[in-house]
Amino acid sequence: MTGSRQTDDQQTSLWNGLAGRAWVEAQELLDQMFKPLEDLLVEAVCVGSGRQVLDVGCGTGSTTLAVARRLGAKGRCIGIDISEPMLTAARARAERESTPASFIRANAQDHAFEPASIDMIISRFGVMFFDDSVQAFTNLRRAAKDDAELRFVAWRSPSENPFMTTAERAAAPLLPNLPARRPDAPGQFAFADQRRVYRILEESGWAEIDLRPIDVACTLPEKELVRYLTRLGPLGLILHEADDRTRTQVIETVRAAFDSYVHGAEVRFTAACWMVGARAPSAPV
């Protein structure tokens, strides 16, 4: 088995296991936190007759459903993800809301999309997990119609997003087996390097590539902070393995490390991201 296949299997296992279930359990909290970023993507969707929008790494479907509501009867939004727990939650939400969105369980890196069928491709934090990003964006370009737009949000560097790494930094002395992040591996900060993102899109055939830094204010209720920091991210993947004494110590230590972000009943932080845009070039006449 190749190293790349192992990486792909790891992502599938991760998002169909503990990480996927944690996101489902925290979906309302995460949707609230990241709604300002979702709104930026939804606002970029042009409404027109018969338009098809693809939401890559759709998770529990918040952005997919928001776009579907914007399109109404004039279009269709399709969400794609590898996580069955997340997609089960997304489909249930769509049914409850009677929102006409559809969902595919597949890896956008190699899924057999209908060629030249998509008018716009979007993603909110869903494109940083591919084993082969060039292959993935090449496949998405094939699915895109001529002149179709690509628009996604991805995290900038860990140093620019201290809120996202505070928990693991505070817990590291107490949990020596806490997994370290690898900057070159699929994951939250895989698209931190602007030059790398540009190269990936250029090599996969996209044109008019534009990467703009955006800093977006996000919030969550203080009462949800402990649940958030103990269920998600590297700490969430390993804390359940600790004994009760260590777990209690870690939670106390990590919660204290977030004091500077707490303002009364609200936790505030800045999401330092890239807003990335590109266009599928028209075929030569």
Residue pairs with C-beta under 8 A, 6 or more apart in sequence:
4 131
4 132
5 131
7 131
7 185
7 186
8 107
8 109
8 131
11 82
11 129
11 131
11 186
12 82
12 107
14 20
15 81
15 82
15 83
15 85
15 86
15 129
16 82
16 83
16 84
16 85
18 236
18 237
18 240
19 232
19 236
19 237
20 83
20 84
20 85
20 86
21 85
22 231
22 232
22 236
23 30
23 59
23 60
23 83
23 85
23 86
23 232
24 60
24 85
24 86
24 88
24 89
25 231
26 227
26 228
26 231
26 232
27 59
27 60
27 62
27 89
29 220
29 221
29 224
29 227
29 228
30 60
31 38
31 60
31 62
32 219
32 220
33 218
33 219
33 220
34 62
34 124
34 125
34 218
34 271
35 62
36 216
36 217
36 218
36 271
37 124
37 125
37 153
37 216
37 218
37 271
37 273
38 62
38 63
38 66
38 124
40 153
40 214
40 216
40 275
41 63
41 67
41 122
41 123
41 124
41 151
41 152
41 153
42 63
42 66
42 67
42 70
44 122
44 149
44 151
45 51
45 53
45 67
45 70
45 71
45 120
45 122
46 120
47 70
47 71
47 72
47 74
47 75
48 74
48 75
48 119
49 74
49 75
50 74
50 75
51 71
51 74
51 75
51 76
51 119
51 120
52 75
52 76
52 77
52 78
52 117
52 118
52 119
52 120
53 67
53 71
53 75
53 76
53 77
53 78
53 118
53 119
53 120
53 121
53 122
54 77
54 78
54 79
54 80
54 113
54 118
54 120
54 121
54 122
54 140
54 143
55 63
55 64
55 67
55 77
55 78
55 79
55 80
55 122
55 123
55 124
55 126
56 80
56 108
56 121
56 122
56 123
56 126
56 127
56 140
56 152
57 80
57 81
57 108
57 123
57 124
57 125
57 126
57 127
57 129
58 64
58 79
58 80
58 81
58 86
58 87
58 90
58 103
58 126
59 81
59 83
59 86
59 90
59 126
60 86
60 89
60 90
60 93
61 79
61 86
61 87
61 89
61 90
61 91
61 93
61 94
61 101
61 103
62 93
63 79
63 122
63 124
64 77
64 78
64 79
64 90
64 94
64 101
64 103
65 77
65 90
65 93
65 94
65 97
65 99
65 101
67 77
67 101
67 122
68 76
68 77
68 94
68 99
68 100
68 101
69 99
71 77
73 100
75 119
76 100
76 101
76 102
77 101
77 102
78 101
78 102
78 103
78 104
79 87
79 90
79 101
79 102
79 103
79 104
80 103
80 104
80 105
80 106
80 108
80 111
81 87
81 90
81 103
81 104
81 105
81 126
82 105
82 106
82 107
83 105
84 105
87 103
87 105
90 101
90 103
91 103
93 99
94 100
94 101
94 103
104 111
107 130
108 130
108 136
108 139
108 140
109 130
109 131
109 132
109 135
109 136
109 139
110 135
110 139
111 139
113 139
113 140
113 142
113 143
114 143
115 142
115 143
116 142
116 143
116 144
116 145
116 146
117 143
117 145
118 143
118 144
118 145
118 148
119 144
119 145
119 148
119 149
120 148
120 149
120 150
120 151
121 140
121 143
121 144
121 148
121 149
121 150
121 151
121 152
122 150
122 151
122 152
123 152
123 153
123 154
124 152
124 153
125 153
125 154
125 155
125 188
126 152
127 133
127 136
127 137
127 152
127 154
127 191
128 154
128 155
128 186
128 187
128 188
128 189
128 190
128 191
129 186
129 187
129 190
130 136
130 186
131 186
133 190
133 200
133 204
134 200
134 203
134 204
135 204
136 204
137 150
137 200
137 201
137 204
137 205
137 206
138 203
138 204
138 205
140 150
140 204
141 204
141 205
141 206
141 280
144 150
144 280
145 280
146 280
146 281
146 282
146 283
147 279
147 280
147 281
147 282
148 279
148 280
149 277
149 278
149 279
149 280
150 201
150 206
150 276
150 277
150 278
150 279
150 280
151 275
151 276
151 277
152 276
153 214
153 273
153 274
153 275
153 276
154 190
154 191
154 197
154 273
154 274
154 276
155 161
155 164
155 188
155 189
155 191
155 192
155 271
155 272
155 273
155 274
156 189
156 192
156 213
156 272
156 273
156 274
157 189
157 192
157 193
157 272
158 164
158 165
158 181
158 189
158 192
160 272
161 189
161 270
161 271
161 272
163 258
163 261
163 269
163 270
164 188
164 233
165 181
166 229
166 254
166 257
166 258
166 261
167 229
167 233
167 234
167 235
167 254
167 257
167 258
168 178
168 181
168 233
168 234
168 235
169 257
170 253
170 254
170 256
170 257
171 178
171 235
171 239
171 250
171 253
171 254
172 178
174 246
174 249
174 250
174 253
175 235
175 238
175 239
175 242
175 246
175 250
177 238
178 234
178 235
178 238
179 234
179 237
179 238
181 187
181 188
181 189
181 234
183 189
183 190
183 192
184 190
188 233
191 197
191 274
191 276
194 211
194 274
197 211
197 274
197 276
198 209
198 211
201 209
201 276
201 278
202 209
205 280
205 281
206 278
206 279
206 280
206 281
207 278
207 279
207 280
207 281
208 277
208 278
208 279
209 276
209 277
209 278
210 276
210 277
210 278
211 274
211 275
211 276
211 277
212 274
212 275
212 276
212 277
213 272
213 273
213 274
213 275
214 272
214 273
214 274
214 275
215 270
215 271
215 272
215 273
216 270
216 271
216 273
217 268
217 269
217 270
217 271
218 268
218 269
218 270
218 271
219 266
219 267
219 268
219 269
220 228
220 266
220 267
221 265
221 266
221 267
222 262
222 264
222 265
222 266
222 267
223 265
224 267
225 255
225 258
225 262
225 267
226 251
226 255
229 235
229 236
229 254
229 255
229 258
230 236
230 239
230 251
230 254
235 250
235 254
239 247
239 250
242 250
258 267
261 267
261 268
261 269
